[in-house]
Amino acid sequence: VAFASGGGDSIKLWTADGDCIHTVPSLPGMSPAALQPISPPGARATSCLAITFRTDAFTRAAAHNAAAAAHHLMPTTAEQQERRTQAAVAAEARAATFAA
């Protein structure tokens, strides 16, 4: 393996001649964001590849739409109102985390 590339929904391993020798699919809804060659302590050569993934925008939007649709009925009891309030607070906290 001469180099690796990541994008879309997979990671590809290439020869020095530019031939793809292996394709590793990402998890559904995830795309490779960064690739970093690493070596275990004491190794003479790089033998591992660290990969970070990001959630695709479509997956985030689908999750948001599903969560929004879950609250289409008005709460009729105090317990239901409390659950809705807690869910709204949790959703705002998640949104703030992704916005940071």
Backbone bond lengths (Angstrom), bond angles and torsions (degrees), N, CA, C in turn:
res aa  C-N    CA-C-N  psi(-1)  N-CA   C-N-CA  omega(-1)  CA-C   N-CA-C  phi
1 V - - - 1.456 - - 1.526 107.95 -
2 A 1.343 115.07 124.05 1.458 120.13 179.32 1.523 111.25 -94.76
3 F 1.331 116.59 -37.67 1.458 119.55 178.31 1.522 109.66 -158.57
4 A 1.339 114.61 168.39 1.464 121.71 -179.68 1.522 108.38 -130.16
5 S 1.320 115.48 151.81 1.458 120.51 175.84 1.525 108.43 -136.77
6 G 1.312 115.11 153.24 1.455 119.19 178.90 1.502 110.31 -139.09
7 G 1.296 116.06 141.20 1.455 120.65 178.02 1.511 109.86 175.75
8 G 1.327 115.10 162.85 1.461 118.53 -178.70 1.504 110.22 61.70
9 D 1.314 116.68 -112.53 1.456 119.63 -177.42 1.522 112.64 -127.96
10 S 1.365 116.85 25.69 1.460 118.06 -178.53 1.525 112.11 -156.47
11 I 1.326 113.52 168.83 1.461 123.24 173.73 1.519 105.59 -120.38
12 K 1.322 116.58 134.00 1.459 120.45 -178.86 1.522 109.51 -118.62
13 L 1.337 115.28 140.80 1.461 122.70 176.35 1.524 107.37 -108.49
14 W 1.349 116.17 134.40 1.453 122.12 -170.94 1.529 111.53 -125.41
15 T 1.345 115.31 153.41 1.465 121.42 172.09 1.526 108.85 -86.18
16 A 1.326 116.06 171.35 1.461 120.63 177.51 1.534 111.51 -65.26
17 D 1.327 116.97 -21.76 1.465 121.28 178.12 1.523 112.68 -85.19
18 G 1.325 117.42 -1.95 1.459 120.99 178.84 1.512 114.59 87.57
19 D 1.322 116.81 19.33 1.458 120.47 177.56 1.527 109.65 -94.41
20 C 1.331 116.12 129.60 1.465 120.31 177.20 1.525 108.30 -74.66
21 I 1.328 116.30 122.07 1.464 119.27 -178.18 1.530 113.13 -106.24
22 H 1.340 116.69 -14.66 1.469 118.43 178.73 1.531 109.22 -161.98
23 T 1.318 115.57 140.73 1.456 121.90 175.99 1.524 108.34 -122.63
24 V 1.321 115.83 128.48 1.463 121.96 178.94 1.525 107.41 -112.26
25 P 1.336 118.50 117.14 1.469 119.67 -179.41 1.525 111.75 -73.28
26 S 1.329 115.22 148.80 1.463 121.24 174.40 1.520 109.06 -81.67
27 L 1.318 115.74 167.55 1.458 119.64 172.67 1.519 108.83 -67.58
28 P 1.322 118.33 152.06 1.467 120.00 179.47 1.532 111.44 -56.24
29 G 1.334 115.66 133.41 1.457 120.85 178.81 1.512 115.00 81.22
30 M 1.331 117.15 4.21 1.460 121.12 -178.42 1.530 109.55 -121.19
31 S 1.334 116.06 147.26 1.462 121.99 175.80 1.520 108.90 -130.33
32 P 1.346 117.08 144.84 1.460 119.21 176.75 1.527 110.12 -63.52
33 A 1.314 116.66 133.78 1.462 121.47 -179.59 1.530 111.72 -107.65
34 A 1.334 117.21 -34.35 1.466 120.80 -179.10 1.525 109.26 -153.58
35 L 1.315 115.65 143.75 1.464 122.08 176.47 1.520 108.01 -124.04
36 Q 1.324 116.50 136.80 1.466 120.56 -178.46 1.525 109.29 -139.88
37 P 1.344 118.36 118.76 1.463 119.18 175.02 1.531 109.53 -70.00
38 I 1.310 115.65 136.88 1.463 120.42 178.79 1.517 109.69 -133.82
39 S 1.318 115.67 156.85 1.461 121.70 177.99 1.517 109.23 -123.12
40 P 1.315 116.89 134.23 1.468 118.65 173.96 1.532 109.42 -64.71
41 P 1.335 117.54 153.48 1.470 119.61 178.77 1.527 111.11 -54.74
42 G 1.322 116.53 132.30 1.458 121.77 178.30 1.518 114.42 86.66
43 A 1.323 118.65 -6.42 1.470 120.90 179.78 1.518 110.22 -76.71
44 R 1.327 116.67 146.06 1.460 120.93 179.35 1.524 112.13 -86.36
45 A 1.310 117.04 -21.31 1.461 120.29 -177.48 1.528 109.45 -137.78
46 T 1.322 115.19 158.94 1.457 120.17 176.20 1.518 108.77 -67.24
47 S 1.314 115.92 128.72 1.460 118.34 -178.21 1.519 113.16 -131.39
48 C 1.321 117.26 2.53 1.461 120.58 -178.39 1.521 109.86 -134.43
49 L 1.316 115.06 159.31 1.454 121.03 178.22 1.525 107.76 -129.92
50 A 1.323 116.15 118.22 1.466 121.09 176.41 1.532 107.46 -89.92
51 I 1.321 116.18 133.90 1.459 120.80 -176.18 1.523 109.44 -130.04
52 T 1.314 116.56 132.13 1.461 120.54 171.29 1.524 107.57 -107.69
53 F 1.320 115.22 148.28 1.456 120.98 -177.65 1.526 110.08 -120.89
54 R 1.307 115.87 156.63 1.462 121.60 174.08 1.522 107.43 -124.32
55 T 1.317 115.40 154.45 1.451 120.90 175.82 1.518 108.33 -81.88
56 D 1.315 116.43 133.24 1.458 120.32 178.70 1.522 110.85 -65.25
57 A 1.329 116.63 147.47 1.463 122.15 -179.68 1.527 110.77 -58.81
58 F 1.329 117.54 -38.63 1.464 120.53 179.78 1.521 110.80 -61.76
59 T 1.341 117.02 -41.75 1.461 121.15 179.59 1.521 110.49 -64.92
60 R 1.344 117.17 -42.09 1.463 120.23 177.97 1.519 110.71 -62.58
61 A 1.344 116.94 -42.97 1.465 120.74 -179.38 1.524 110.96 -65.05
62 A 1.321 117.32 -40.90 1.459 120.71 179.69 1.528 110.39 -64.30
63 A 1.330 116.84 -41.15 1.465 120.23 178.71 1.527 110.54 -65.15
64 H 1.332 116.60 -40.76 1.462 120.43 179.20 1.532 110.45 -64.12
65 N 1.326 117.22 -45.33 1.461 120.84 -179.85 1.523 111.73 -63.42
66 A 1.326 117.04 -38.53 1.462 120.34 178.80 1.522 110.34 -66.06
67 A 1.325 116.98 -39.89 1.466 120.49 179.74 1.525 110.33 -67.41
68 A 1.321 116.72 -39.79 1.464 120.14 179.75 1.525 110.80 -66.18
69 A 1.328 116.80 -37.85 1.462 120.57 -179.26 1.524 112.19 -71.05
70 A 1.324 117.37 -20.42 1.459 120.81 -177.69 1.525 111.86 -67.97
71 H 1.322 118.50 -18.75 1.460 121.84 -177.11 1.528 111.78 -111.29
72 H 1.308 117.20 45.65 1.452 119.25 -178.01 1.532 113.53 -85.30
73 L 1.317 117.98 -16.47 1.465 120.79 177.46 1.524 110.01 -99.23
74 M 1.302 115.96 141.80 1.469 120.74 177.86 1.526 109.31 -73.73
75 P 1.332 117.35 138.25 1.468 119.46 177.15 1.529 110.08 -66.86
76 T 1.326 115.35 141.97 1.471 119.48 -178.74 1.517 112.51 -112.16
77 T 1.332 116.83 -11.56 1.462 119.78 178.66 1.523 109.52 -124.93
78 A 1.301 115.68 165.19 1.468 120.55 177.89 1.528 110.66 -63.08
79 E 1.322 116.97 -37.25 1.467 120.89 179.62 1.530 110.89 -64.51
80 Q 1.330 117.22 -42.99 1.455 120.69 177.94 1.533 111.13 -64.98
81 Q 1.323 116.58 -39.57 1.466 120.58 178.12 1.526 110.84 -63.42
82 E 1.331 116.67 -41.56 1.464 120.90 178.72 1.529 110.74 -63.54
83 R 1.338 117.20 -42.83 1.466 120.60 177.99 1.530 110.72 -61.29
84 R 1.324 116.66 -42.17 1.459 120.31 179.85 1.528 110.48 -64.79
85 T 1.325 117.04 -41.52 1.462 121.01 179.01 1.529 110.48 -62.73
86 Q 1.332 116.78 -44.63 1.468 120.40 178.88 1.525 111.15 -63.40
87 A 1.326 116.84 -39.59 1.466 120.31 179.26 1.530 110.46 -65.48
88 A 1.330 117.24 -38.72 1.463 120.61 179.36 1.526 110.77 -65.96
89 V 1.318 116.85 -41.32 1.476 120.75 178.52 1.525 109.97 -64.10
90 A 1.334 117.03 -42.68 1.464 120.58 179.39 1.524 111.00 -64.58
91 A 1.333 116.84 -39.71 1.472 120.81 179.27 1.523 110.82 -64.85
92 E 1.322 117.04 -40.31 1.468 120.47 178.16 1.532 110.80 -64.92
93 A 1.323 116.47 -38.86 1.468 120.15 178.67 1.536 110.72 -65.13
94 R 1.338 116.78 -41.20 1.480 119.94 177.56 1.520 110.43 -64.33
95 A 1.320 116.61 -43.20 1.467 120.62 -179.99 1.525 110.64 -61.92
96 A 1.324 117.13 -40.63 1.461 121.49 179.56 1.525 110.44 -65.48
97 T 1.331 117.67 -35.92 1.450 121.77 179.07 1.516 110.90 -65.17
98 F 1.342 117.14 -44.33 1.465 120.35 -179.45 1.514 111.76 -72.04
99 A 1.341 117.69 -28.77 1.458 120.58 -178.97 1.533 111.98 -74.66
100 A 1.321 116.32 -23.44 1.474 119.95 -177.22 1.507 112.25 -72.80
